[in-house]
């Protein structure tokens, strides 16, 4: 029986109304009563120039009950107030709804400020904790491996042990008994810094033996060793290693980014380990055409976006073709023809508001001359591109055939439904992409690593085009600023960039990006991979 009573008490406790719900309901009723009372009073004040009589807060609950049944009858809700002092129901409800809207906006603003303040404080705590852990680790390593000071060698170059040999330096310095003792020489300051590979222990010539019966004079002390000051360590701009060794460096670089960040990686773990921390600082966007990350919120971006401008279309075409562009000088003309075709198709699709899959159809040879008609008749089309495209499609059949094969290989990934969906943007995607840098957000560009993009590029052209677009957008923002650099800087963490999105301007970014507010960290597998992707330029260390 006691067991059944205990079960009954447990069920009674589990079936109760939570205290938080009760408190929230009471607060809502109290706040709505306050808004109703103030709306009634202000409506009468605006309509008749005075606060209505007998409109008190204590009478508001009864007025709310009456308004719930008859929203248009204010005199019935306030029976003690003369009807001539009350306003119409339109002014009353307008003021009430306006107060609700203002209160909602203020609440959202305060919550946003508090959340951002907590995020900044949490980040500062993490940085302080990381600094303490780093200092503690360095101290522990110093205790485990202390740097031993250099022991000064004796004047004869042989260390003395205990016994008779130890008395010789004393006698040599102070002389025999009864002789005047000269002042001992001032010892030179020892250099206790560990020697580098280019330094060596200085050798000293043995002092000549003193003549018998004469007072030995101590040899002058050697001058202190002049060693140049150590060069302070600098953060490397290029790191080589395997995926396992690159991940900690990439994760730490993303977490240490002060402002917006662009992260290119083939490892979804980099996104998984940093997305929560970066979400506290700004919006987090993920461009993942291959669906490598476990998230439904993916960015959709069309490579034809912004190609209404002919210069943008040319730059976009060059970025799309860069992973598959042949390197031989004999193929330069065919590569230029392919770039011309893709440039004109992008511009035609943009000015005519066509989806990007239409460019894919043109690249496969389906209605390629339709783009010529658009460029010739559309009022927004740039002049001269129609003739340029028609010339590329009609002259030099062999060159045109190879160029069309090159463009078809560039866009071959659009045959996959995931890739095609990633190139179909929603209404808010373009605005979100353009504003993430101003809001301190993070853009993750995630793709599969591809070693031979010239035969099977996959989604690499799309990833390269988006990354190039974001980098160029950052450059334009820096050029428009007063000091020629972004503040706060936009960090570029490019993990496995050679196999995901090989940027053509990467060597320039590594050299001058820091001065423009675009600090760049490139993580590659090997120097051979870097030379293969950028054969005509050396990546700075």
C-alpha positions in Angstrom: 0.0 0.0 0.0 2.9 2.3 0.8 4.4 1.6 -2.6 1.1 2.6 -4.3 1.0 5.8 -2.3 4.5 6.6 -3.3 3.7 6.0 -6.9 0.7 8.3 -6.6 2.8 11.1 -5.1 5.3 10.7 -7.9 2.6 10.9 -10.6 1.1 14.0 -8.8 4.5 15.7 -8.9 5.1 14.9 -12.6 1.7 16.1 -13.7 1.9 19.6 -12.2 2.3 22.8 -14.2 5.9 24.1 -14.3 6.6 27.1 -12.2 8.3 28.9 -15.1 5.1 28.6 -17.2 3.0 30.1 -14.4 5.4 32.9 -13.8 5.6 33.6 -17.6 1.8 33.6 -17.9 1.4 36.0 -15.0 4.0 38.3 -16.4 2.3 38.3 -19.8 -1.1 39.1 -18.3 0.4 41.9 -16.2 2.3 43.4 -19.1 -0.8 43.2 -21.4 -2.9 44.9 -18.7 -0.3 47.7 -18.4 -0.3 48.2 -22.2 -4.2 48.2 -22.4 -4.4 50.8 -19.6 -1.8 53.1 -21.1 -3.3 52.7 -24.6 -6.7 53.7 -23.3 -5.3 56.7 -21.5 -3.1 57.9 -24.3 -5.9 57.5 -26.8 -8.2 59.7 -24.7 -5.3 62.2 -24.3 -4.7 62.4 -28.1 -8.4 62.6 -28.9 -9.7 65.0 -26.3 -6.6 66.6 -24.7 -6.9 64.9 -21.3 -6.6 61.7 -19.5 -10.0 60.0 -19.2 -11.6 59.9 -15.7 -11.7 56.6 -13.7 -9.2 54.9 -16.2 -7.1 53.2 -13.5 -4.8 50.2 -13.6 -6.9 48.4 -11.0 -9.9 48.5 -13.3 -7.9 47.2 -16.3 -8.5 43.4 -15.8 -12.3 43.9 -16.0 -11.9 46.1 -19.1 -9.8 43.4 -20.7 -12.5 40.8 -20.1 -15.1 43.1 -21.7 -12.9 43.9 -24.6 -12.4 40.2 -25.3 -16.1 39.8 -25.9 -16.7 43.2 -27.6 -13.5 44.7 -29.0 -15.3 47.7 -30.5 -17.2 48.8 -27.4 -14.8 50.9 -25.3 -17.6 52.6 -23.1 -18.7 49.1 -22.0 -15.1 48.3 -21.0 -14.9 51.4 -18.9 -18.4 52.0 -17.6 -17.4 54.6 -14.9 -15.8 56.8 -17.6 -17.9 59.3 -19.5 -18.1 58.1 -23.2 -17.2 61.6 -24.4 -13.7 61.3 -22.8 -12.9 58.0 -24.6 -11.5 57.8 -28.1 -12.7 55.6 -30.9 -11.7 51.9 -30.9 -9.5 52.4 -34.0 -7.1 54.8 -32.2 -7.1 52.6 -29.1 -6.2 49.4 -30.9 -3.7 51.3 -33.1 -1.8 52.6 -30.0 -2.0 49.1 -28.4 -0.5 47.3 -31.4 2.1 50.1 -31.8 3.2 49.6 -28.2 3.4 45.9 -28.7 5.6 46.3 -31.8 7.9 48.8 -30.0 8.2 46.5 -27.0 9.0 43.5 -29.2 11.7 45.4 -31.1 13.3 46.6 -27.9 13.2 43.1 -26.4 14.9 41.6 -29.4 17.5 44.4 -29.4 18.3 44.0 -25.7 18.5 40.2 -26.1 20.9 40.6 -29.1 23.1 43.0 -27.1 23.2 40.7 -24.1 23.9 37.7 -26.3 26.8 39.5 -28.1 28.2 40.8 -24.8 28.2 37.3 -23.4 29.8 35.9 -26.5 32.6 38.5 -26.4 33.1 37.8 -22.7 33.2 34.1 -23.2 35.7 34.5 -26.0 37.9 36.7 -23.9 37.8 34.1 -21.1 38.7 31.4 -23.6 41.7 33.4 -24.9 42.9 34.1 -21.3 42.5 30.4 -20.5 44.4 29.5 -23.6 47.2 31.9 -22.8 47.4 30.5 -19.2 47.6 27.0 -20.5 50.2 27.9 -23.1 52.3 29.6 -20.4 51.8 26.6 -18.0 52.8 24.2 -20.8 55.9 26.3 -21.6 56.9 26.4 -17.9 56.4 22.6 -17.6 58.6 22.0 -20.7 61.2 24.4 -19.3 61.3 22.4 -16.0 61.5 19.1 -17.9 64.2 20.3 -20.3 66.1 23.2 -18.6 68.7 25.1 -20.6 72.0 24.5 -19.0 74.4 27.5 -18.8 77.9 27.2 -20.3 80.5 26.4 -17.8 83.6 28.6 -18.1 86.7 26.7 -19.0 89.9 27.1 -16.9 92.8 29.1 -18.3 94.7 26.0 -19.3 91.7 24.5 -21.1 91.5 21.5 -18.8 88.9 21.2 -16.0 90.3 20.8 -12.5 89.0 18.2 -10.2 89.3 18.1 -6.4 92.7 17.6 -4.8 96.0 19.1 -5.6 95.0 20.2 -9.0 92.4 22.5 -7.6 94.9 24.4 -5.6 96.9 25.5 -8.6 94.5 28.3 -9.8 94.4 29.7 -6.2 98.2 29.9 -6.0 98.4 31.2 -9.5 95.9 34.0 -8.8 97.1 35.1 -5.3 100.8 34.1 -5.5 102.8 32.5 -2.7 102.4 33.2 0.9 103.7 36.6 2.0 103.4 38.2 -1.4 101.1 41.1 -1.9 97.7 40.0 -3.1 96.4 41.8 -6.2 92.7 42.5 -6.5 90.9 39.7 -8.3 89.7 40.5 -11.8 86.0 41.4 -12.3 84.4 38.3 -13.8 82.8 38.7 -17.2 79.1 38.2 -17.5 78.4 34.7 -18.8 76.2 34.1 -21.7 73.7 31.5 -20.5 71.7 31.5 -23.7 71.7 28.2 -25.5 74.1 28.2 -28.5 72.7 28.1 -32.0 74.0 26.0 -34.8 76.2 28.8 -36.1 77.9 29.5 -32.7 80.7 27.7 -31.0 82.4 27.8 -27.6 85.2 30.3 -27.7 88.7 28.8 -27.2 91.2 30.5 -24.9 94.9 30.3 -25.2 96.7 28.9 -22.1 98.5 31.5 -20.0 102.3 31.4 -20.0 103.8 29.8 -16.9 105.1 32.3 -14.4 108.8 32.5 -13.8 110.2 31.2 -10.5 110.4 33.8 -7.8 108.1 36.3 -9.5 104.7 37.3 -8.6 102.2 35.9 -11.2 99.9 38.5 -12.7 96.5 37.2 -13.7 95.6 37.2 -17.3 93.0 39.8 -18.3 89.4 38.5 -18.3 88.0 37.8 -21.8 85.4 40.1 -23.2 81.8 38.9 -23.0 80.7 36.9 -26.0 78.8 39.1 -28.4 75.8 37.2 -29.6 73.1 38.8 -31.8 69.6 39.0 -30.3 67.3 36.1 -31.2 64.9 36.8 -34.0 61.3 36.7 -32.7 59.2 33.9 -34.0 56.7 34.7 -36.7 53.5 32.9 -37.6 54.1 30.9 -40.8 52.0 31.7 -43.8 52.3 28.2 -45.4 52.2 25.0 -43.5 52.9 21.6 -45.0 51.6 18.3 -43.5 49.1 15.5 -43.6 45.4 16.0 -42.9 45.9 14.9 -39.3 48.7 17.4 -38.6 46.9 20.2 -40.5 43.6 20.0 -38.7 44.8 21.4 -35.3 46.5 24.4 -37.0 43.4 25.1 -39.1 41.0 24.9 -36.1 43.2 27.2 -34.0 43.5 29.7 -36.8 39.7 29.8 -37.2 39.1 30.2 -33.5 41.8 33.0 -33.3 40.2 35.0 -36.1 39.4 38.5 -34.8 36.8 39.4 -37.5 35.2 37.6 -40.4 36.8 34.5 -41.8 36.8 32.5 -45.0 37.6 28.8 -44.4 38.4 26.5 -47.3 38.8 22.8 -46.3 38.3 19.3 -47.3 37.9 18.1 -43.7 34.4 18.5 -42.3 35.9 18.2 -38.9 37.2 21.7 -39.1 33.7 23.0 -39.6 32.3 20.7 -36.8 34.9 21.9 -34.2 34.6 25.6 -34.9 31.1 26.4 -36.0 29.6 26.8 -32.5 32.4 29.2 -31.4 32.1 31.2 -34.6 28.3 31.4 -34.4 28.7 33.5 -31.2 30.5 36.2 -33.3 28.3 36.3 -36.4 26.5 34.3 -39.0 27.9 31.0 -40.1 27.5 30.0 -43.8 28.4 26.7 -45.3 28.9 26.2 -49.1 28.9 22.4 -49.3 27.8 21.2 -52.8 29.0 17.7 -52.1 27.0 17.4 -48.8 30.1 16.5 -46.8 28.9 18.3 -43.7 26.0 17.1 -41.6 23.8 20.2 -41.8 20.6 21.1 -43.7 21.5 24.8 -43.7 23.7 25.2 -46.8 24.4 28.2 -48.8 23.2 28.3 -52.4 25.2 30.4 -54.9 25.0 30.9 -58.6 28.3 31.4 -60.4 26.4 33.8 -62.8 25.5 36.1 -59.9 26.8 39.6 -60.6 27.8 38.7 -64.2 25.6 41.5 -65.5 28.9 43.4 -65.4 31.1 42.2 -68.2 34.3 42.5 -66.2 32.8 40.4 -63.4 31.8 37.8 -66.0 35.3 37.7 -67.4 36.8 37.2 -63.9 34.2 34.6 -63.1 35.0 32.6 -66.3 38.7 32.7 -65.5 38.1 31.4 -62.0 35.9 28.6 -63.2 38.3 27.5 -65.8 41.5 27.8 -63.7 41.4 24.2 -62.3 41.1 22.6 -65.8 43.0 25.1 -67.8 45.8 23.4 -69.8 49.3 24.6 -69.2 51.0 23.9 -72.5 51.7 27.0 -74.6 50.2 25.3 -77.7 46.8 25.0 -75.9 46.7 28.7 -74.9 44.5 29.7 -77.9 42.0 26.9 -77.1 41.9 27.9 -73.4 41.3 31.5 -74.3 38.5 30.5 -76.6 36.9 28.4 -73.8 37.2 31.4 -71.5 35.5 33.6 -74.1 32.6 31.2 -74.5 32.1 30.9 -70.8 32.4 34.6 -70.2 29.7 35.4 -72.9 27.4 32.7 -71.6 27.6 33.9 -68.0 26.8 37.5 -69.1 23.9 36.3 -71.3 22.4 34.2 -68.5 22.8 37.1 -66.0 21.2 39.8 -68.1 18.3 37.6 -69.1 17.8 36.3 -65.6 18.4 32.7 -66.6 19.4 30.0 -64.1 22.9 28.7 -64.1 21.9 25.4 -65.4 21.2 27.2 -68.7 24.9 27.9 -69.0 25.4 24.1 -68.5 23.1 23.4 -71.4 24.9 25.9 -73.6 28.2 24.3 -72.7 26.9 20.9 -73.8 26.0 22.3 -77.2 22.3 22.6 -76.7 21.2 26.0 -78.3 24.5 27.7 -77.9 23.5 30.3 -80.5 20.6 31.4 -78.2 23.1 33.3 -76.1 24.2 35.2 -79.3 20.6 36.3 -79.8 20.3 37.4 -76.1 23.5 39.4 -76.3 22.4 41.1 -79.5 18.9 42.1 -78.5 18.9 42.5 -74.7 19.2 46.2 -73.7 21.4 45.4 -70.7 23.9 43.3 -72.7 27.4 44.7 -73.1 28.3 45.9 -76.6 30.6 43.7 -78.6 30.1 40.4 -76.7 27.5 39.2 -79.3 30.0 39.4 -82.1 32.8 37.9 -80.0 30.7 34.9 -79.1 29.5 34.4 -82.6 33.1 34.5 -83.9 34.2 31.9 -81.3 31.3 29.6 -82.3 31.8 29.8 -86.0 35.5 30.2 -86.7 38.2 27.6 -86.2 36.1 24.5 -85.9 38.9 22.4 -84.3 39.6 25.1 -81.7 35.9 25.6 -81.0 35.4 21.8 -80.5 38.2 21.6 -78.0 37.1 24.7 -76.2 33.5 23.4 -75.9 34.9 20.1 -74.5 36.9 22.1 -72.0 33.8 24.1 -70.8 31.7 21.0 -70.7 34.3 19.3 -68.5 34.4 22.4 -66.3 30.6 22.3 -65.6 30.3 18.5 -65.7 29.5 18.4 -62.0 26.1 20.0 -62.7 24.9 16.6 -63.8 24.6 15.8 -60.1 21.4 17.0 -58.4 23.2 18.2 -55.3 25.5 20.3 -57.3 22.7 21.7 -59.4 20.7 22.6 -56.3 23.7 24.3 -54.8 23.8 26.6 -57.8 20.2 27.6 -57.5 20.1 30.4 -54.9 17.2 31.4 -52.7 16.1 34.9 -52.3 18.2 35.6 -49.2 21.4 33.8 -50.1 22.9 36.6 -52.2 22.2 39.2 -49.5 23.6 36.9 -46.8 26.8 36.2 -48.7 27.4 39.9 -49.4 26.8 41.0 -45.8 28.6 38.2 -43.8 31.9 40.0 -43.8 30.3 43.2 -42.4 28.6 41.2 -39.6 31.8 39.3 -38.6 30.5 36.0 -39.9 32.3 32.9 -41.2 32.0 31.2 -44.6 33.0 27.6 -44.8 33.8 26.3 -48.4 33.9 22.5 -48.1 34.7 20.2 -50.9 36.3 16.8 -51.8 40.0 16.8 -52.4 40.8 16.2 -56.1 44.4 15.5 -57.2 43.8 15.5 -61.0 41.2 18.2 -61.8 42.1 18.4 -65.5 40.4 15.0 -66.1 37.8 14.9 -63.3 37.3 18.4 -61.7 34.1 17.6 -59.8 32.9 20.7 -57.9 36.4 22.3 -57.8 35.5 25.0 -60.4 32.5 26.1 -58.4 34.4 26.2 -55.1 37.3 28.1 -56.8 34.9 30.6 -58.3 33.1 31.3 -55.0 36.4 31.6 -53.0 37.8 34.0 -55.6 34.6 36.0 -55.5 34.8 36.4 -51.7 38.5 37.3 -51.9 37.9 39.9 -54.6 35.0 41.3 -52.6 37.3 41.7 -49.6 39.9 43.4 -51.7 37.4 45.9 -53.0 36.2 46.6 -49.4 39.8 47.2 -48.4 40.4 49.5 -51.4 37.4 51.6 -50.4 38.5 52.1 -46.8 40.4 55.1 -45.7 43.7 53.3 -44.8 43.5 50.7 -47.6 42.9 47.7 -45.3 40.0 45.9 -43.7 39.4 46.6 -40.0 38.7 44.1 -38.4 40.7 41.9 -40.9 39.1 39.1 -42.7 41.1 35.9 -42.0 41.6 33.5 -44.9 42.2 29.9 -43.6 42.9 27.8 -46.7 43.2 24.2 -45.6 44.1 21.8 -48.4 43.4 24.6 -50.8 45.4 23.1 -53.6 43.1 20.1 -53.8 39.8 22.0 -53.0 39.9 25.5 -54.6 43.3 26.4 -56.1 43.2 30.2 -56.1 45.2 31.8 -58.8 46.0 34.9 -56.6 47.2 32.8 -53.7 50.9 33.8 -54.0 49.9 37.4 -54.0 47.6 37.0 -51.0 50.4 35.4 -49.0 52.8 38.3 -49.9 50.5 41.3 -49.5 47.3 40.1 -47.9 48.4 41.0 -44.4 48.9 44.7 -45.4 45.3 44.8 -46.8 43.7 43.2 -43.8 43.5 39.8 -45.4 45.8 37.6 -43.4 46.2 34.3 -45.2 47.2 30.9 -43.9 47.6 28.2 -46.5 47.9 24.6 -45.4 49.1 22.2 -48.1 50.2 18.6 -48.3 53.7 19.1 -49.7 55.9 21.5 -51.6 55.5 19.3 -54.7 51.8 19.9 -54.6 52.3 23.6 -54.3 54.7 23.6 -57.3 52.2 21.6 -59.3 49.3 24.0 -58.7 51.3 27.2 -59.0 54.2 26.3 -61.3 55.1 29.9 -62.3 55.1 31.4 -58.8 56.8 30.4 -55.5 54.7 30.4 -52.4 56.4 32.5 -49.6 57.1 30.7 -46.4 
